[in-house]
Amino acid sequence: MTRTLGILLKIVAFCAVIAIICLAIGVEGYAFVEIYNTLSTIITGYTQEDEIIKKCLKGLDLVLLGVIFFSVATALFELYIMKIPKLPKWLVIDDLDGLKALMIKMVIFVMTISFTGRVVTYSGGIDILYLGGGLALVIGSLTYFLVNKNET
């Protein structure tokens, strides 16, 4: 009975890994299209610097999102199916807390890139301060969780 349950768990985890990899490939494909369009815009002599910066940061954001999905798929594969030899040390996940920590770090990085894109191209009033304050609270909370996760 437990052997059957273990095999079923591995099958479900494998399906989740495949789905996440497909999502990552889709996001990376979309990122490459966006980057290609941005490069075409730059080459043709588009002079709106703010728009170029915004498009470049959007492309970077999408690439990083795809990398996060690949990292999550790798971590789930390692946790539930089998260990992968010769992975970089930062990608070796031993438990769910390690996966959560990896995801939190990556989410903070993506949030930072996204906010930077908005700041660079922002021309409005004080609204950007509220957005920055909200992001700072979220990043601070996530960082607090990372630093103090072993105390609970």
N, C-alpha and C positions, 0 to 999 in steps of 0.2 A: 504493500500500500504506500509506504513512504517513498519507495523507489519510483512508483508511478507518479506520485505527487511531485517529486523532484524533477522528473522528466517533463511533466506538464509545465512546471515553473520555468524550466529552461526554454521550452518552446514559446511560451508567452513572452519571455524576456527577449528571445531572438527576434520575434515578430516586432517588438517595440524597437529594438536596435535597427532593424531593417527600415522601419517607418521613419525613424529619426535620421538615418543616413539619406533616405530619399528626400526628406525635407531639407537637409543640409545641401544636397546636390542642387535642389531647386533654388535655394537661396543664393548659393554660389553662382549658379547660372544667371540669375537675375542681376547679381552684383557685377558679373563680367559684362553683361549687356549695358548696365548703367555706366560702368567705367569706359567701355568702348564709346558710348554716346558722348560722355564727357570729353574724352580725348578728341573725338571728331569735332566737337564744339570748339575746343581750344585750337586745334589745327586750322580750322576755317577762319580764325581771327576774331572770335567773339570777345568783346571787350568788357563785358559786365563782370568785374572782378568778384563781386559778392556772390553772384550766381555760380561762378566757376568754383569758388571755395565751398559753397554749399553742396554742389554736386560731387566734388571730390570727397568731402567728409561723409556724404551719404554713401558713396561707393565703399569707403573704408568701413563704415558702420555695417553695411551688408556683408562684407567679407568677414568681419569679425563675428557677426551673428552666425554665419555658416560654420566658422571654426568652432564656435561654442557648441553647435549641434553635433559636429563630428566628435568633439571632446566628450560630450555627454554620452553619445553612442558608444564610444570606446570604453568609457567608465562603466556603463551598464553591462557591456559585454564582459569586461573583466570581473565585475562583481557577481554576475549571475551565471555566466556560461563557462568561461575558462580564462586563465591568465594569458596575456600576450607577452612573449619574451621581447626583451630589448626595447621597451618603451622608454621615452624620456622620463626622468625622475618626477617631473612636475605633473605627468599624466598618469602615474601609477596611483590607483585608488584602491584602498584596502577596506573601506567601509562606507556607509552612506554619509557619515559626517564628512569624510574626505570629498565625496561628490558634491555635497552642499557647499563646502568651502571653495571648491574649484568653480562652481557655478556663481557663487556670490562675487568672487574676484572678477570673473569675466563680465558679469552684469554691471558691476561698478565701472569697469573699463569702458563698456559700450555706452553707459549713461554719460560718462565724461566726454566721450567723443561726440555724442549727439548734442549735448549741451554746448560744447565748443562750437559746433556748427551753427547753432542758433545764435550764440553770442556774436560770432564774427559777422553774421548777416543781419543782425537785429538793428532796427532803426526806430523803434517805438519808444514808449515811455517806461514807466517803472515796472511793468509787468514782468520783465525779464528777471528782476530782483526776486519776485515771488517764486518764479520757477526755479531760480538758483537756490533760494532758501529751502524750498521743498526738496530739491535734489540733495542738498547738503544734509538735511535731516535724514533722508533715506540712506544715503551713503554712510553717515555717522552711525545710524542704527545697525546697518549691516556690518560695519567694521567692528562695532562693539560686540556683536554676536560672534564674529570670527575670533576676536581676542579672548572673549570670556566663555567660549563654548565648552571648554573642559572643566569649568567650575560647577556645572550643573549636574 
